[in-house]
C-alpha cells in the first residue's frame, strides 16, 4: 500500500470505519465511515459520516464492539451512493488512521465492488498511528483506549466503538503523539508575544550573587549528614541515587 511516514500536510483527514466482521475474505463489508478534517493541525468542524447498507448480516462479535445492528442499517445508502462524495473529501489530504491496513483495505474493497477500483495511497498520504505508537511505545498496548489513557485524552464517553467518535478521539491522540494539542491555543499567540514570553525566562545566572556558607553552617551540615548516614546504615546516598 506504500504507507509513508507522518508528514506536515496543511490538510489532514482523520478516518475510522466499522464493518460487519473482521475478514474481507469472509465476505464482510463496511457499514460505517467517519472522517473529521484538520487544517494546519486544528479541527475545522468539517466532517463526513455515513452508515451503509451492506446487504449482509452483521456478525454478533462485531455488533458487541460497535453496537450497530442489522435493523440500524435498514434504508441506509449503499456504498456506490456515497463513493464520489467520500473520495472528494479525502482527495489530497493526509489520511490519519489507526491500524490503517484494515480501514484502507475495506475502503478499497468497496470501490472494487462498485467497479471503481482505486489505490487510496495514490489519492492521499496514509499515516498509520498504530505504527507510530509501536515506535514510540514499544512493548506496550497501543490500541486507542490505551493511548488515550497514556496521553491524557478524555474518552470517558466512549462505551462502544463508533467511526465518527473514534475519529474525533484519534485526532486528539495524534496531536499529542506529534507534539500538539487542540485545547490550549498556544499557537494563536503572535510571534512577538511568544518571544516576549520566552525572553522572560532568559535569566543570566552569572549576574546572580554567590553567597558562600560560613564555617558554622558547614559544620552543622556535616554533623546532620553524619547522623542521617548512621540512621540509614550508611545507605543514604545510594538510596537517593536509586530513587532518581
ROKOL-978771 format. One record per residue: residue in one letter; y, z, x of N, C-alpha, C in turn. Coordinates in steps of 0.001 Angstrom, whole numbers, padded with zeros to 6 digits, always signed. Last residue first. Layout:
N
aYZXYZXYZX
...
! end
This chain:
244
x+008450+042085+016327+009306+040914+016377+008482+039624+016454
x+006315+043814+016532+006962+043660+015241+007855+042447+015193
x+005774+043721+019245+004816+043122+018329+005429+042892+016955
x+007996+045106+020256+007819+043706+020613+006859+043010+019657
x+007512+047643+019192+008721+046939+018818+008579+045434+019105
x+005168+048343+020503+005151+048169+019060+006381+047408+018569
x+006114+048478+023130+005087+047499+022796+005060+047254+021282
x+007931+050582+022986+008439+049234+023239+007394+048168+022907
x+006175+052780+022359+007338+052451+021537+007776+051011+021734
x+003943+053904+023555+003826+052552+023000+005053+052090+022235
x+003716+056530+024383+004034+055540+025401+004055+054111+024898
x+003299+057910+022019+002216+057815+023003+002457+056717+024020
x+005560+058303+020549+004803+057086+020263+003665+056862+021255
x+006677+060561+021680+006216+060641+020295+005337+059449+019925
x+007426+059544+024185+006365+060562+024113+005801+060636+022700
x+009466+057820+023368+008291+057267+024026+007134+058256+023998
x+011351+059614+022345+010744+058609+021479+009461+058071+022079
x+012075+061006+024663+011431+061717+023552+010723+060745+022615
x+013246+058882+026095+012082+059579+026662+011337+060337+025576
x+015366+058209+024491+014295+057244+024669+013049+057899+025236
x+016943+060527+024811+016423+060173+023487+015259+059197+023601
x+017573+060375+027525+016798+061518+027045+016178+061210+025685
x+019095+058038+027592+017844+058100+028350+016962+059231+027846
x+021298+058832+026002+020432+057735+025561+019085+057783+026260
x+022396+060846+027616+021914+061190+026281+020966+060120+025750
x+023127+059347+029861+022119+060408+029992+021538+060782+028629
x+025078+057652+028696+023883+057068+029305+022778+058101+029411
x+027001+059523+027940+026325+058735+026906+025040+058124+027440
x+027799+060458+030438+027205+061395+029489+026444+060655+028399
x+028933+058204+031639+027703+058762+032204+027021+059714+031229
x+030012+055850+029062+030244+056794+030155+028930+057435+030556
x+029549+052323+028508+029228+053706+028164+029506+054613+029354
x+032227+049950+028455+031012+050488+029071+030816+051941+028651
x+033426+047415+026629+033547+048870+026742+032226+049412+027267
x+035188+044529+026822+033894+045100+027191+034087+046587+027439
x+036963+042686+024291+036945+043708+025346+035543+044240+025579
x+036667+039117+023921+036465+040457+023381+036412+041480+024512
x+036764+036638+025022+038050+037303+024851+037904+038718+024308
x+034233+035675+024956+034750+036055+026272+036077+036780+026161
x+033748+034844+022407+033287+036186+022768+033817+036621+024125
x+035491+033220+020171+035409+033223+021630+035045+034626+022090
x+034070+031932+017257+034646+033111+017903+034433+033020+019401
x+034037+030141+014678+034082+029807+016098+034813+030902+016862
x+034218+030485+012011+033065+031103+012666+033072+030882+014170
x+036356+029002+011237+036480+030446+011085+035332+031189+011736
x+035424+026428+011545+036350+026942+012558+036479+028447+012473
x+033968+026085+009229+033256+026198+010495+034159+026784+011571
x+036082+025944+007399+035069+026985+007260+034322+027192+008561
x+037451+023695+008317+038120+024988+008360+037123+026133+008244
x+035501+021746+007832+035920+022002+009205+036608+023356+009319
x+035388+021771+005052+034210+022170+005817+034596+022515+007251
x+037976+020851+004495+037574+022184+004057+036376+022682+004835
x+037859+018282+005611+038808+019255+006147+038424+020669+005757
x+035946+017068+003963+035651+017246+005381+036583+018285+006000
x+035723+018824+000812+036237+017780+001688+035861+018090+003126
x+032772+019653-001005+033986+020033-000301+034436+018903+000609
x+030358+018819-001929+031522+018363-002670+032827+018754-001975
x+028265+019938-000641+028721+018670-000106+029908+018103-000877
x+027653+022184-002088+028396+022350-000841+028952+021038-000327
x+026361+022618-004525+027507+021723-004474+028301+021813-003196
x+024189+024138-005347+025287+024795-004664+026526+023932-004566
x+022212+022543-006598+022945+023535-007366+024180+024077-006664
x+020544+020882-005234+021314+020265-006306+022276+021246-006949
x+020143+020650-001643+019967+021294-002931+020841+020599-003958
x+018328+019656+001371+019437+019612+000428+019106+020324-000847
x+016155+019309+003149+017366+019986+003595+018529+019938+002652
x+013812+018308+002271+014584+017442+003166+015966+018010+003454
x+012830+020204+000565+011999+019817+001707+012795+019019+002732
x+014853+020194-001336+014694+021369-000464+013833+021053+000750
x+014447+017693-002492+015735+018004-001874+015620+019204-000944
x+011806+018001-003494+012105+017008-002458+013413+017342-001738
x+012176+019982-005464+011285+020226-004321+011622+019275-003176
x+013884+018662-007266+014334+019875-006583+013498+020144-005336
x+012127+016570-008014+013434+016261-007431+013971+017464-006665
x+010030+017931-009201+009804+017305-007898+011120+016929-007229
x+011236+018607-011632+010874+019664-010686+010694+019083-009288
x+011469+016057-012735+012674+016856-012515+012399+017980-011518
x+008776+015311-012874+009706+014524-012062+010953+015328-011744
x+007780+017182-014664+007321+017230-013283+008222+016406-012364
x+009098+016308-017013+009350+017641-016467+008944+017725-015006
x+007906+013756-017287+009355+013884-017106+009712+015235-016511
x+005103+014336-017451+005635+013408-016457+007128+013608-016224
x+003703+017553-017394+004352+016527-018190+005123+015643-017235
x+001368+020213-017469+001939+019075-016756+002590+018134-017772
x+002356+023339-018948+001481+022170-018882+002169+021113-018029
x+004298+025129-018243+002993+025656-018616+001937+024555-018647
x+007096+025525-016777+006046+024512-016645+004692+025139-016956
x+009098+027312-016612+008980+026626-017895+007850+025601-017883
x+009129+028111-013982+008572+029022-014972+008373+028392-016328
x+009936+027002-011653+009118+026167-012543+008452+027029-013609
x+012424+027041-009322+012011+027662-010574+011202+026668-011407
x+011731+027057-005922+012122+026208-007056+011576+026828-008335
x+011092+028169-003431+012020+028852-004315+012545+028005-005451
x+009168+027119-001828+010536+026659-001599+011558+027291-002542
x+006786+028244-002701+007150+028339-001285+008626+028048-001055
x+006757+027581-005429+006749+028980-005018+007243+029130-003588
x+006711+024766-005237+007790+025449-005961+007886+026906-005522
x+004303+024384-003875+005563+024040-003211+006749+024702-003904
x+002479+025182-005850+002539+025908-004587+003843+025633-003847
x+002990+023232-007836+003220+024650-008117+003350+025452-006825
x+002226+020864-006511+003615+021059-006924+003920+022523-007205
x+000134+021553-003622+000380+020994-004943+001784+021387-005390
x-000570+022491-001117+000652+021692-001232+000758+020979-002571
x-001792+025180+000733-001843+024453-000533-000515+023741-000723
x-001995+024551+004320-001616+025321+003143-001799+024487+001882
x-002404+022979+006541-003387+024015+006252-003061+024869+005052
x+001035+022401+007247-000378+022079+007459-001274+023277+007154
x+003703+021715+006105+002969+022956+005853+001473+022722+006036
x+004631+019195+006896+005500+020354+007046+004745+021669+006947
x+002466+017522+006305+003010+017547+007661+003847+018802+007898
x+002124+018007+003625+000998+018298+004528+001433+018305+005979
x+004563+017094+002628+004261+018525+002580+003120+018880+003533
x+004323+014303+002985+005384+015045+003659+005036+016523+003745
x+002208+013829+001227+002019+013574+002648+003085+014300+003469
x+003536+014514-001127+002337+015258-000736+002065+015058+000749
x+005570+012665-001325+005933+014036-000973+004715+014895-000649
x+005808+009491-000291+004793+010394-000829+005118+011826-000392
x+007851+006877-001124+007793+008110-000337+006823+009069-001018
x+008263+003471-001047+007468+004546-001642+007396+005723-000674
x+010770+001262-001910+010216+002042-000802+009510+003239-001414
x+010050-001572-004048+010637-000261-003779+010108+000249-002433
x+008755-003959-004191+009954-003795-005012+010729-002529-004655
x+006543-003746-002680+007381-004919-002438+008679-004871-003242
x+005226-001560-003656+005927-001382-002379+006756-002605-001995
x+003895-002604-005862+005104-001813-006078+005917-001642-004797
x+002891-005673-006487+002695-004658-005448+003976-003849-005437
x+001683-006836-009676+002749-006585-008706+002211-005662-007617
x+000588-009007-012272+000255-008190-011096+001445-008066-010151
x+000596-009363-015189+001801-009413-014372+001555-008615-013088
x-001365-008954-017096-001251-010278-016464+000071-010468-015733
x-001720-006367-017803-000729-007110-018592-000506-008520-018041
x-003395-005460-015866-003951-005626-017206-003013-006431-018106
x-001494-005287-013788-002590-006263-013705-003171-006521-015083
x+000089-003177-014710+000687-004515-014578-000393-005590-014460
x-001798-001109-014551-001261-001502-015859-000612-002877-015803
x-002179-001000-011774-003302-001351-012644-002804-001808-014016
x+000292-000092-010904-000122-001452-010545-001289-001920-011415
x+000122+002513-012003+001189+001594-012411+000791+000150-012103
x-002130+003578-010678-002154+003393-012130-001072+002433-012607
x-001237+003515-007988-002461+002827-008385-002515+002565-009879
x+000951+005216-008110+001166+003798-007814-000057+002987-008236
x-000402+007649-008612+000540+007103-009595+000777+005613-009371
x-002109+007869-006263-002618+007997-007632-001687+007298-008622
x-000440+007584-004000-001510+006601-004261-002053+006663-005682
x+001385+009889-004157+001793+008542-004562+000631+007577-004801
x+001686+012735-004377+000388+012055-004367+000558+010626-004864
x+004722+012542-005887+003788+013494-005296+002370+012972-005487
x+007307+010261-005042+006150+010565-005891+005261+011564-005161
x+010084+008378-005099+009613+009660-004590+008542+010164-005546
x+011209+005275-004187+010370+005982-005152+009815+007241-004504
x+014291+004003-003721+013266+004760-003008+012493+005545-004055
x+014801+000878-005520+015001+002308-005281+013989+002826-004266
x+014317-001765-006234+015208-001490-005120+015411-000030-004780
x+013408-001070-009543+013699-002108-008553+014707-001630-007499
x+013072+000695-011643+012527+001045-010334+013012+000119-009217
x+014239-000554-013824+014733+000768-013430+014275+001127-012015
x+012739-002870-013996+014178-002988-013753+014763-001654-013290
x+010263-001813-014651+010444-002424-013336+011924-002581-013001
x+010834-000893-017309+010407+000013-016246+010681-000583-014877
x+011441-003224-018688+012460-002178-018574+012109-001215-017438
x+008943-004500-018500+010141-005123-017923+011240-004084-017711
x+007135-002776-019820+006982-003036-018391+008217-003681-017764
x+006961-002123-022456+007985-001411-021679+008029-001848-020215
x+004940-003585-023607+006191-003446-024349+007315-002849-023502
x+002708-003353-021976+003484-004598-021926+004824-004517-022651
x+001782-000673-022790+002480-000895-021535+003249-002217-021498
x+002636+000007-026247+001686-000300-025186+002456-000712-023936
x+004239+002766-027957+004187+001392-027425+003065+001239-026416
x+002495+004795-030444+003334+004652-029247+003236+003218-028723
x+000744+005163-032544+002002+004489-032818+002916+004333-031617
x-000655+008037-031105-000718+007078-032208+000668+006484-032470
x-000506+010034-029290-000251+008680-028802-000331+007616-029898
x-001252+012388-030491+000119+012284-029973+000486+010846-029619
x-003960+011964-030921-003055+011896-032073-001601+011747-031612
x-004970+012448-028385-005070+011101-028931-004106+010926-030116
x-002599+014638-026682-003807+014335-027447-003820+012880-027887
x-001626+016216-023854-001323+015029-024668-002609+014594-025369
x-001988+018262-022003-001777+018612-023405-001418+017451-024304
x-002553+018147-019283-001231+017703-019750-000958+017955-021225
x-005038+019541-018898-003991+019537-017876-002632+019223-018477
x-006604+019135-021109-006355+020523-020699-005234+020609-019669
x-006776+016346-021068-005989+016999-022122-005658+018443-021743
x-008578+015985-018979-007197+015558-018806-006295+016217-019840
x-010904+016975-020207-010378+017606-018997-008937+017240-018729
x-011279+015198-022370-010965+016606-022615-010380+017309-021386
x-009637+011998-022051-010708+012906-021648-010321+014359-021936
x-008479+010090-024734-008090+010969-023629-009262+011892-023317
x-009777+006841-025593-009640+008279-025810-009191+008995-024537
x-007746+003856-025763-008988+004555-025442-008714+006052-025596
x-005246+002711-025914-006390+002040-026547-007723+002565-026036
x-002991+003999-025017-003922+003479-024006-005097+002696-024577
x+000371+004011-025670-000916+003891-026354-001916+003265-025389
x+002593+006191-023955+001978+004873-024106+000637+004974-024827
x+005844+007496-023656+004446+007753-023980+003840+006405-024360
x+008391+007318-021170+007597+006641-022190+006274+007367-022391
x+011579+007398-019850+010425+008221-020221+009693+007533-021360
x+014131+007310-017426+013310+006594-018396+012049+007423-018623
x+017494+008518-016809+016038+008609-016709+015402+007598-017666
x+020435+009926-015465+019741+008750-015988+018235+008916-015817
x+021462+012071-014131+021246+012233-015572+020560+011038-016198
x+021623+011972-011404+022677+011296-012168+022592+011566-013661
x+021233+014247-008768+020716+013744-010032+021856+013161-010860
x+021936+013255-005471+022346+014043-006633+021773+013411-007892
x+021545+011608-003270+020894+012924-003288+021390+013830-004416
x+022766+009186-004000+023306+009972-002888+022844+011426-002971
x+021344+009595-007074+022264+008741-006333+022913+009603-005263
x+018285+009658-008791+019217+010338-007904+020080+009296-007217
x+016656+009624-011977+017408+008921-010939+018265+009892-010130
x+013296+010072-013069+014682+010522-013048+015373+009899-011838
x+010641+009150-015170+011396+008844-013954+012809+009399-014102
x+007361+009260-016453+008708+009822-016474+009385+009589-015141
x+004817+008103-018515+005516+007932-017251+006936+008462-017421
x+001602+008335-019990+002980+008815-019921+003542+008487-018549
x-000831+007110-019801-000358+007438-021145+001067+007999-021144
x-002922+004781-018139-001710+005593-018079-001205+005837-019505
x-006520+004982-018339-005241+004320-018499-004091+005315-018372
x-009891+004418-017150-008792+005267-017599-007462+004531-017514
x-012236+003204-016324-011530+002640-017468-010356+003461-017958
x-013257+004111-014031-013933+004558-015255-013203+004089-016512
x-011501+003253-012130-012789+002571-012203-013599+002985-013423
x-009479+005104-012276-009246+003786-012868-010577+003057-013065
x-010127+008487-012838-010508+007292-012115-010211+006009-012899
x-009128+010660-014513-008845+010547-013086-009023+009142-012527
x-007497+010128-017710-008501+010733-016834-008182+010402-015394
x-005301+009177-018979-006410+009630-019827-007501+010319-019012
x-002325+010481-017299-003340+009470-017599-004427+010058-018491
x+001108+010583-016305-000075+011267-016834-001028+010191-017334
x+003358+010358-013477+002601+009787-014590+001560+010791-015078
x+006646+010382-012055+005345+011013-012274+004672+010344-013462
x+009337+010019-009707+008433+009459-010722+007162+010280-010825
x+012641+009536-008859+011518+010472-008767+010618+010200-009959
x+014438+007194-007139+013842+007477-008439+012645+008384-008205
x+017571+006787-005469+016163+007167-005461+015722+007421-006893
x+020068+005238-003615+019476+005415-004945+017990+005722-004808
x+020533+005259-000888+021528+005837-001776+020928+006126-003141
x+017932+006264+001334+018470+005300+000386+019479+005985-000520
x+016862+007313+003704+018079+007878+003138+018738+006876+002203
x+013260+007750+003547+014470+007117+004026+015676+007743+003339
x+010036+008840+004628+011209+009011+003774+012448+008381+004391
x+007891+006132+005821+008457+007459+005931+009689+007576+005033
x+005949+004097+003536+006830+004302+004671+007305+005731+004703
x+002926+002456+002611+003908+003505+002407+004687+003757+003680
x+001123+000258+002130+002263+000125+003019+003328+001177+002811
x-001197+000000+000815+000000+000000+000000+001254+000000+000854
! end
